[in-house]
Amino acid sequence: MAIRGIDHINIGTPRLEETKRFFLDVLGLTEGWRPPFAFGGAWLYAGDTAVVHLVELAEAKGPSSDAALDHFAFRIDDLEGVVRRLDEAGIAYRLTDVPGSQARQVFVRDLNGVNIELNWRP
C-alpha cells in the first residue's frame, strides 16, 4: 500500500450555508457534484477535485484549537488576492513568513473554528 496524497477534508457544521459561502466566496472553491447522501452537505472543488466535504450537523463540534488535528493547509497561487478577499469580508487572519524561504502563510479560521493554513510560494 502507498499513500498518494490527501483526498479531501471533512467539516461538520450546523451552519452549512454560511460555511459553504466562506469557502466559495472567500477562498474561491466551487460547488460541484455530491452523491445523494441521506444527510445535508456539499462538496467543494478546487479544479476537478472535491477537496472540502461539508456535512450538516444538528449541533456544533469543538474548534480545531481543542483537537489533536490542528489545521489543514491549501497551496495558493495569489497571496495578494487571498488577503484582499479576507480584508473585504472582514475576516481576521495572520500573515507570516516561513523562515529560511520566500514562502508566506496566511492562517485563518472558518466560522466553525476550523484552522486553515494558506501557503504561497513564489
C-alpha atoms as one frame of an Amber mdcrd trajectory, in Angstrom:
protein
   0.000   0.000   0.000   1.190   3.534  -0.770  -0.473   6.796   0.221  -0.673
   9.007  -2.856  -1.835  12.257  -1.268  -4.687  13.729   0.693  -8.070  13.210
  -0.950 -10.257  15.690   0.950 -11.041  17.174   4.326 -14.433  16.881   6.004
 -16.005  19.616   8.112 -19.164  19.048  10.141 -21.276  22.143  10.723 -24.716
  23.226  11.902 -24.170  26.345   9.721 -23.976  24.678   6.315 -24.923  27.630
   4.088 -22.668  30.117   5.897 -19.746  27.693   5.861 -20.293  26.995   2.184
 -20.335  30.750   1.422 -16.977  31.178   3.220 -15.278  28.516   1.114 -16.914
  29.666  -2.123 -16.831  33.455  -1.794 -13.703  33.986   0.308 -11.442  31.058
  -0.592 -12.662  30.648  -4.175 -13.688  26.985  -4.228 -16.648  25.938  -6.386
 -19.607  23.743  -5.504 -19.950  20.563  -7.511 -21.413  17.090  -7.726 -22.119
  15.267  -4.468 -23.647  11.793  -4.099 -27.286  11.808  -2.935 -26.499  11.050
   0.700 -29.382  10.932   3.181 -27.949  13.921   5.088 -27.266  17.519   4.125
 -23.928  18.696   2.904 -21.905  19.995  -0.003 -18.767  19.054  -1.899 -16.492
  21.973  -2.720 -13.973  21.744  -5.511 -10.548  23.091  -6.419 -10.486  22.420
 -10.147 -11.748  18.886 -10.737 -11.171  17.656  -7.173 -13.670  17.819  -4.307
 -11.216  18.962  -1.617 -13.705  20.022   1.092 -16.686  17.892   2.079 -19.200
  19.692   4.279 -21.627  17.666   6.379 -24.641  19.272   8.036 -24.833  18.593
  11.774 -27.558  19.322  14.320 -25.018  20.651  16.858 -21.603  22.265  16.597
 -18.428  20.387  17.437 -15.409  21.961  19.122 -12.904  24.177  17.296  -9.612
  22.908  15.866  -7.742  24.501  18.756  -9.338  21.905  21.066  -8.431  18.921
  18.869  -5.302  16.886  18.203  -5.646  17.700  14.476  -4.857  21.406  14.496
  -5.323  22.532  10.883  -5.243  21.696   7.213  -3.394  23.606   4.507  -4.002
  24.600   0.896  -1.415  25.793  -1.612  -2.428  29.128  -3.151  -1.140  30.993
  -6.195  -2.266  34.550  -5.365  -1.285  35.801  -1.924  -2.461  39.373  -2.528
  -5.811  38.132  -3.852  -6.455  35.981  -0.782  -5.509  38.791   1.589  -7.773
  41.186  -0.339 -10.733  38.761  -0.144 -10.225  38.256   3.592  -9.972  42.020
   4.165 -13.095  42.689   2.087 -15.021  40.041   4.037 -13.800  41.439   7.375
 -12.241  38.100   8.320  -9.313  38.096  10.741  -6.131  36.334   9.659  -2.443
  36.112  10.478   0.198  36.530   7.748   3.623  35.008   8.418   6.920  34.418
   6.626   8.397  30.927   6.568  11.920  31.223   8.000  14.707  30.442   5.536
  12.467  30.635   2.467  10.445  33.043   0.365   7.201  31.253   1.273   4.432
  33.073   3.104   1.481  31.680   5.036  -1.963  33.011   5.849  -3.696  31.495
   8.879  -7.467  31.925   9.140 -10.370  30.230  10.926 -13.696  29.426   9.362
 -16.891  30.154  11.312 -16.801  26.651  12.851 -13.393  27.296  14.409 -11.510
  25.204  11.855  -7.906  26.385  11.425  -6.890  26.798   7.787  -3.378  27.498
   6.505  -2.921  29.003   3.045   0.597  28.547   1.658   2.097  30.738  -1.058
   5.443  30.087  -2.676   6.915  32.359  -5.371
